[in-house]
Amino acid sequence: MDQGYYPLRIATHEIGHILGLPDRRTGLCSDLMSGSSAPVSCQNAAPSAAERAEVDRNFAGATPQVTFGTLHVDR
């Protein structure tokens, strides 16, 4: 937030991780999981249709597709 990113976008992005979505670094404001690769001016706090579909697949009667034992570093 100190860099000027929209707090609600940060919060929903982190909830995306809880729901099994990885960082994607597309640089697109329309992709919630693009994180800090999107412009600081981005205020989109909603997942894209593809991200929503991935969450739906993750929780469609099975265990979410989460990789355990892997450390992901945000650079």
A tleap script that builds the chain and sets N, CA, C and O, in Angstrom:
source leaprc.protein.ff14SB
mol = sequence {
  NMET ASP GLN GLY TYR TYR PRO LEU ARG ILE
  ALA THR HIE GLU ILE GLY HIE ILE LEU GLY
  LEU PRO ASP ARG ARG THR GLY LEU CYS SER
  ASP LEU MET SER GLY SER SER ALA PRO VAL
  SER CYS GLN ASN ALA ALA PRO SER ALA ALA
  GLU ARG ALA GLU VAL ASP ARG ASN PHE ALA
  GLY ALA THR PRO GLN VAL THR PHE GLY THR
  LEU HIE VAL ASP CARG
}
set mol.1.N position { 0.815 -1.184 0.000 }
set mol.1.CA position { 0.000 0.000 0.000 }
set mol.1.C position { 0.862 1.253 0.000 }
set mol.1.O position { 0.464 2.286 -0.538 }
set mol.2.N position { 2.035 1.162 0.599 }
set mol.2.CA position { 2.931 2.319 0.628 }
set mol.2.C position { 3.328 2.763 -0.774 }
set mol.2.O position { 3.662 3.928 -0.983 }
set mol.3.N position { 3.292 1.832 -1.744 }
set mol.3.CA position { 3.643 2.155 -3.121 }
set mol.3.C position { 2.458 2.733 -3.883 }
set mol.3.O position { 2.612 3.140 -5.034 }
set mol.4.N position { 1.277 2.778 -3.265 }
set mol.4.CA position { 0.115 3.381 -3.896 }
set mol.4.C position { -0.895 2.413 -4.472 }
set mol.4.O position { -1.853 2.837 -5.119 }
set mol.5.N position { -0.704 1.107 -4.249 }
set mol.5.CA position { -1.666 0.129 -4.764 }
set mol.5.C position { -2.972 0.208 -3.985 }
set mol.5.O position { -2.988 0.564 -2.807 }
set mol.6.N position { -4.055 -0.127 -4.657 }
set mol.6.CA position { -5.412 -0.052 -4.112 }
set mol.6.C position { -5.600 -1.129 -3.034 }
set mol.6.O position { -5.498 -2.316 -3.346 }
set mol.7.N position { -5.871 -0.752 -1.778 }
set mol.7.CA position { -5.970 -1.725 -0.684 }
set mol.7.C position { -6.992 -2.838 -0.915 }
set mol.7.O position { -6.731 -3.989 -0.566 }
set mol.8.N position { -8.140 -2.520 -1.492 }
set mol.8.CA position { -9.143 -3.555 -1.727 }
set mol.8.C position { -8.634 -4.580 -2.741 }
set mol.8.O position { -8.898 -5.774 -2.601 }
set mol.9.N position { -7.909 -4.122 -3.756 }
set mol.9.CA position { -7.324 -5.054 -4.736 }
set mol.9.C position { -6.298 -5.967 -4.063 }
set mol.9.O position { -6.246 -7.163 -4.351 }
set mol.10.N position { -5.495 -5.412 -3.181 }
set mol.10.CA position { -4.514 -6.219 -2.457 }
set mol.10.C position { -5.226 -7.297 -1.649 }
set mol.10.O position { -4.829 -8.462 -1.680 }
set mol.11.N position { -6.267 -6.917 -0.933 }
set mol.11.CA position { -6.997 -7.866 -0.087 }
set mol.11.C position { -7.645 -8.977 -0.912 }
set mol.11.O position { -7.539 -10.153 -0.563 }
set mol.12.N position { -8.318 -8.605 -2.011 }
set mol.12.CA position { -8.971 -9.640 -2.819 }
set mol.12.C position { -7.950 -10.514 -3.537 }
set mol.12.O position { -8.200 -11.701 -3.749 }
set mol.13.N position { -6.822 -9.956 -3.909 }
set mol.13.CA position { -5.728 -10.732 -4.502 }
set mol.13.C position { -5.265 -11.809 -3.509 }
set mol.13.O position { -5.094 -12.971 -3.879 }
set mol.14.N position { -5.068 -11.415 -2.260 }
set mol.14.CA position { -4.613 -12.369 -1.242 }
set mol.14.C position { -5.674 -13.435 -0.970 }
set mol.14.O position { -5.331 -14.591 -0.723 }
set mol.15.N position { -6.944 -13.069 -1.012 }
set mol.15.CA position { -8.021 -14.061 -0.876 }
set mol.15.C position { -7.969 -15.033 -2.045 }
set mol.15.O position { -8.255 -16.219 -1.883 }
set mol.16.N position { -7.605 -14.536 -3.219 }
set mol.16.CA position { -7.430 -15.418 -4.373 }
set mol.16.C position { -6.424 -16.523 -4.093 }
set mol.16.O position { -6.623 -17.669 -4.496 }
set mol.17.N position { -5.329 -16.171 -3.390 }
set mol.17.CA position { -4.340 -17.192 -3.019 }
set mol.17.C position { -4.963 -18.239 -2.095 }
set mol.17.O position { -4.722 -19.436 -2.254 }
set mol.18.N position { -5.756 -17.789 -1.139 }
set mol.18.CA position { -6.429 -18.716 -0.220 }
set mol.18.C position { -7.317 -19.679 -0.999 }
set mol.18.O position { -7.479 -20.838 -0.617 }
set mol.19.N position { -7.887 -19.189 -2.093 }
set mol.19.CA position { -8.774 -20.010 -2.927 }
set mol.19.C position { -8.014 -20.825 -3.974 }
set mol.19.O position { -8.625 -21.475 -4.822 }
set mol.20.N position { -6.694 -20.790 -3.915 }
set mol.20.CA position { -5.885 -21.645 -4.773 }
set mol.20.C position { -5.343 -21.013 -6.032 }
set mol.20.O position { -4.804 -21.722 -6.881 }
set mol.21.N position { -5.464 -19.697 -6.188 }
set mol.21.CA position { -4.966 -19.038 -7.390 }
set mol.21.C position { -3.518 -18.584 -7.206 }
set mol.21.O position { -3.184 -17.996 -6.178 }
set mol.22.N position { -2.663 -18.848 -8.184 }
set mol.22.CA position { -1.269 -18.395 -8.097 }
set mol.22.C position { -1.113 -16.983 -8.662 }
set mol.22.O position { -2.004 -16.472 -9.341 }
set mol.23.N position { 0.020 -16.366 -8.376 }
set mol.23.CA position { 0.372 -15.110 -9.037 }
set mol.23.C position { 0.587 -15.408 -10.515 }
set mol.23.O position { 1.157 -16.439 -10.873 }
set mol.24.N position { 0.125 -14.496 -11.373 }
set mol.24.CA position { 0.275 -14.738 -12.814 }
set mol.24.C position { 1.143 -13.687 -13.498 }
set mol.24.O position { 1.670 -13.961 -14.576 }
set mol.25.N position { 1.313 -12.520 -12.936 }
set mol.25.CA position { 2.198 -11.479 -13.485 }
set mol.25.C position { 1.936 -11.147 -14.952 }
set mol.25.O position { 2.874 -11.000 -15.736 }
set mol.26.N position { 0.657 -11.030 -15.321 }
set mol.26.CA position { 0.320 -10.690 -16.705 }
set mol.26.C position { 0.467 -9.202 -16.981 }
set mol.26.O position { 0.587 -8.789 -18.134 }
set mol.27.N position { 0.457 -8.401 -15.930 }
set mol.27.CA position { 0.525 -6.951 -16.098 }
set mol.27.C position { -0.822 -6.324 -16.419 }
set mol.27.O position { -0.919 -5.107 -16.576 }
set mol.28.N position { -1.866 -7.148 -16.518 }
set mol.28.CA position { -3.195 -6.655 -16.880 }
set mol.28.C position { -4.008 -6.298 -15.646 }
set mol.28.O position { -4.089 -7.080 -14.699 }
set mol.29.N position { -4.601 -5.129 -15.660 }
set mol.29.CA position { -5.470 -4.713 -14.565 }
set mol.29.C position { -6.694 -5.622 -14.462 }
set mol.29.O position { -7.245 -5.801 -13.376 }
set mol.30.N position { -7.115 -6.191 -15.575 }
set mol.30.CA position { -8.303 -7.054 -15.584 }
set mol.30.C position { -8.055 -8.404 -14.915 }
set mol.30.O position { -9.008 -9.112 -14.592 }
set mol.31.N position { -6.791 -8.771 -14.702 }
set mol.31.CA position { -6.442 -10.014 -14.022 }
set mol.31.C position { -6.104 -9.712 -12.565 }
set mol.31.O position { -5.068 -9.115 -12.274 }
set mol.32.N position { -6.973 -10.122 -11.659 }
set mol.32.CA position { -6.740 -9.866 -10.239 }
set mol.32.C position { -5.414 -10.459 -9.780 }
set mol.32.O position { -4.709 -9.855 -8.971 }
set mol.33.N position { -5.073 -11.630 -10.289 }
set mol.33.CA position { -3.868 -12.314 -9.822 }
set mol.33.C position { -2.596 -11.825 -10.521 }
set mol.33.O position { -1.527 -12.412 -10.347 }
set mol.34.N position { -2.711 -10.740 -11.318 }
set mol.34.CA position { -1.502 -10.143 -11.883 }
set mol.34.C position { -0.738 -9.379 -10.808 }
set mol.34.O position { 0.436 -9.053 -10.984 }
set mol.35.N position { -1.404 -9.100 -9.704 }
set mol.35.CA position { -0.744 -8.472 -8.557 }
set mol.35.C position { -0.063 -7.169 -8.893 }
set mol.35.O position { -0.621 -6.320 -9.588 }
set mol.36.N position { 1.155 -7.018 -8.390 }
set mol.36.CA position { 1.871 -5.754 -8.550 }
set mol.36.C position { 2.432 -5.550 -9.947 }
set mol.36.O position { 3.051 -4.518 -10.207 }
set mol.37.N position { 2.234 -6.507 -10.863 }
set mol.37.CA position { 2.673 -6.275 -12.240 }
set mol.37.C position { 1.690 -5.369 -12.980 }
set mol.37.O position { 2.025 -4.805 -14.022 }
set mol.38.N position { 0.468 -5.231 -12.438 }
set mol.38.CA position { -0.518 -4.289 -12.996 }
set mol.38.C position { -0.128 -2.873 -12.554 }
set mol.38.O position { 0.567 -2.710 -11.551 }
set mol.39.N position { -0.562 -1.870 -13.280 }
set mol.39.CA position { -0.214 -0.497 -12.904 }
set mol.39.C position { -0.719 -0.123 -11.512 }
set mol.39.O position { -1.748 -0.630 -11.064 }
set mol.40.N position { -0.001 0.756 -10.837 }
set mol.40.CA position { -0.403 1.234 -9.513 }
set mol.40.C position { -1.795 1.861 -9.576 }
set mol.40.O position { -2.528 1.821 -8.588 }
set mol.41.N position { -2.163 2.426 -10.689 }
set mol.41.CA position { -3.472 3.073 -10.843 }
set mol.41.C position { -4.631 2.080 -10.916 }
set mol.41.O position { -5.790 2.487 -10.843 }
set mol.42.N position { -4.340 0.786 -11.058 }
set mol.42.CA position { -5.381 -0.231 -11.207 }
set mol.42.C position { -6.212 -0.350 -9.934 }
set mol.42.O position { -5.669 -0.534 -8.845 }
set mol.43.N position { -7.541 -0.244 -10.078 }
set mol.43.CA position { -8.435 -0.396 -8.938 }
set mol.43.C position { -9.416 -1.541 -9.126 }
set mol.43.O position { -10.416 -1.615 -8.411 }
set mol.44.N position { -9.153 -2.432 -10.069 }
set mol.44.CA position { -10.009 -3.593 -10.262 }
set mol.44.C position { -9.776 -4.578 -9.124 }
set mol.44.O position { -8.662 -5.072 -8.945 }
set mol.45.N position { -10.814 -4.863 -8.362 }
set mol.45.CA position { -10.699 -5.796 -7.236 }
set mol.45.C position { -11.511 -7.060 -7.483 }
set mol.45.O position { -11.766 -7.825 -6.553 }
set mol.46.N position { -11.918 -7.285 -8.730 }
set mol.46.CA position { -12.733 -8.455 -9.068 }
set mol.46.C position { -11.924 -9.424 -9.921 }
set mol.46.O position { -11.148 -9.001 -10.777 }
set mol.47.N position { -12.101 -10.715 -9.692 }
set mol.47.CA position { -11.398 -11.693 -10.518 }
set mol.47.C position { -11.947 -11.713 -11.946 }
set mol.47.O position { -13.108 -11.377 -12.179 }
set mol.48.N position { -11.109 -12.105 -12.885 }
set mol.48.CA position { -11.554 -12.254 -14.275 }
set mol.48.C position { -12.432 -13.493 -14.382 }
set mol.48.O position { -12.509 -14.285 -13.442 }
set mol.49.N position { -13.087 -13.662 -15.508 }
set mol.49.CA position { -13.918 -14.852 -15.731 }
set mol.49.C position { -13.075 -16.116 -15.632 }
set mol.49.O position { -13.529 -17.117 -15.078 }
set mol.50.N position { -11.863 -16.085 -16.158 }
set mol.50.CA position { -10.972 -17.253 -16.099 }
set mol.50.C position { -10.578 -17.563 -14.657 }
set mol.50.O position { -10.512 -18.729 -14.268 }
set mol.51.N position { -10.319 -16.531 -13.871 }
set mol.51.CA position { -9.959 -16.742 -12.466 }
set mol.51.C position { -11.141 -17.300 -11.682 }
set mol.51.O position { -10.965 -18.189 -10.849 }
set mol.52.N position { -12.339 -16.790 -11.938 }
set mol.52.CA position { -13.537 -17.325 -11.273 }
set mol.52.C position { -13.746 -18.790 -11.643 }
set mol.52.O position { -14.078 -19.610 -10.786 }
set mol.53.N position { -13.552 -19.115 -12.917 }
set mol.53.CA position { -13.718 -20.499 -13.371 }
set mol.53.C position { -12.690 -21.416 -12.709 }
set mol.53.O position { -13.000 -22.559 -12.376 }
set mol.54.N position { -11.476 -20.921 -12.521 }
set mol.54.CA position { -10.444 -21.737 -11.874 }
set mol.54.C position { -10.821 -22.034 -10.421 }
set mol.54.O position { -10.640 -23.156 -9.947 }
set mol.55.N position { -11.344 -21.029 -9.719 }
set mol.55.CA position { -11.795 -21.253 -8.342 }
set mol.55.C position { -12.942 -22.261 -8.335 }
set mol.55.O position { -12.979 -23.154 -7.489 }
set mol.56.N position { -13.871 -22.120 -9.269 }
set mol.56.CA position { -14.978 -23.084 -9.359 }
set mol.56.C position { -14.443 -24.497 -9.562 }
set mol.56.O position { -14.924 -25.439 -8.932 }
set mol.57.N position { -13.453 -24.650 -10.437 }
set mol.57.CA position { -12.858 -25.972 -10.668 }
set mol.57.C position { -12.150 -26.481 -9.414 }
set mol.57.O position { -12.214 -27.666 -9.088 }
set mol.58.N position { -11.480 -25.575 -8.722 }
set mol.58.CA position { -10.759 -25.962 -7.510 }
set mol.58.C position { -11.686 -26.548 -6.454 }
set mol.58.O position { -11.282 -27.414 -5.677 }
set mol.59.N position { -12.924 -26.077 -6.426 }
set mol.59.CA position { -13.842 -26.492 -5.367 }
set mol.59.C position { -15.026 -27.288 -5.902 }
set mol.59.O position { -16.079 -27.333 -5.266 }
set mol.60.N position { -14.866 -27.903 -7.042 }
set mol.60.CA position { -15.948 -28.690 -7.646 }
set mol.60.C position { -15.932 -30.116 -7.101 }
set mol.60.O position { -15.751 -31.077 -7.849 }
set mol.61.N position { -16.121 -30.240 -5.791 }
set mol.61.CA position { -16.204 -31.561 -5.177 }
set mol.61.C position { -14.877 -32.247 -4.978 }
set mol.61.O position { -14.841 -33.452 -4.726 }
set mol.62.N position { -13.787 -31.519 -5.084 }
set mol.62.CA position { -12.471 -32.119 -4.910 }
set mol.62.C position { -11.576 -31.164 -4.125 }
set mol.62.O position { -11.964 -30.038 -3.812 }
set mol.63.N position { -10.401 -31.629 -3.824 }
set mol.63.CA position { -9.412 -30.807 -3.140 }
set mol.63.C position { -8.893 -29.741 -4.103 }
set mol.63.O position { -8.656 -30.043 -5.273 }
set mol.64.N position { -8.711 -28.495 -3.640 }
set mol.64.CA position { -8.168 -27.458 -4.520 }
set mol.64.C position { -6.816 -27.861 -5.103 }
set mol.64.O position { -6.054 -28.601 -4.481 }
set mol.65.N position { -6.535 -27.367 -6.292 }
set mol.65.CA position { -5.262 -27.657 -6.948 }
set mol.65.C position { -4.197 -26.722 -6.385 }
set mol.65.O position { -3.892 -25.684 -6.971 }
set mol.66.N position { -3.639 -27.104 -5.247 }
set mol.66.CA position { -2.641 -26.295 -4.562 }
set mol.66.C position { -1.345 -27.089 -4.525 }
set mol.66.O position { -1.351 -28.296 -4.282 }
set mol.67.N position { -0.243 -26.408 -4.765 }
set mol.67.CA position { 1.064 -27.051 -4.694 }
set mol.67.C position { 1.638 -26.790 -3.309 }
set mol.67.O position { 1.853 -25.642 -2.922 }
set mol.68.N position { 1.883 -27.858 -2.570 }
set mol.68.CA position { 2.469 -27.728 -1.237 }
set mol.68.C position { 3.965 -27.983 -1.323 }
set mol.68.O position { 4.428 -28.695 -2.213 }
set mol.69.N position { 4.714 -27.407 -0.405 }
set mol.69.CA position { 6.152 -27.628 -0.357 }
set mol.69.C position { 6.928 -26.784 -1.348 }
set mol.69.O position { 8.110 -27.036 -1.580 }
set mol.70.N position { 6.280 -25.779 -1.943 }
set mol.70.CA position { 6.942 -24.902 -2.897 }
set mol.70.C position { 6.894 -23.472 -2.369 }
set mol.70.O position { 5.831 -22.993 -1.973 }
set mol.71.N position { 8.008 -22.807 -2.361 }
set mol.71.CA position { 8.083 -21.431 -1.919 }
set mol.71.C position { 8.041 -20.518 -3.134 }
set mol.71.O position { 8.861 -20.655 -4.042 }
set mol.72.N position { 7.093 -19.588 -3.158 }
set mol.72.CA position { 6.981 -18.614 -4.239 }
set mol.72.C position { 7.400 -17.250 -3.683 }
set mol.72.O position { 6.848 -16.787 -2.686 }
set mol.73.N position { 8.357 -16.624 -4.319 }
set mol.73.CA position { 8.886 -15.347 -3.846 }
set mol.73.C position { 8.383 -14.244 -4.747 }
set mol.73.O position { 8.523 -14.312 -5.968 }
set mol.74.N position { 7.794 -13.223 -4.141 }
set mol.74.CA position { 7.318 -12.049 -4.871 }
set mol.74.C position { 8.491 -11.082 -5.003 }
set mol.74.O position { 9.033 -10.604 -4.006 }
set mol.75.N position { 8.870 -10.805 -6.237 }
set mol.75.CA position { 10.047 -9.928 -6.448 }
set mol.75.C position { 9.641 -8.559 -6.857 }
set mol.75.O position { 10.496 -7.700 -7.075 }
savepdb mol mol.pdb
quit
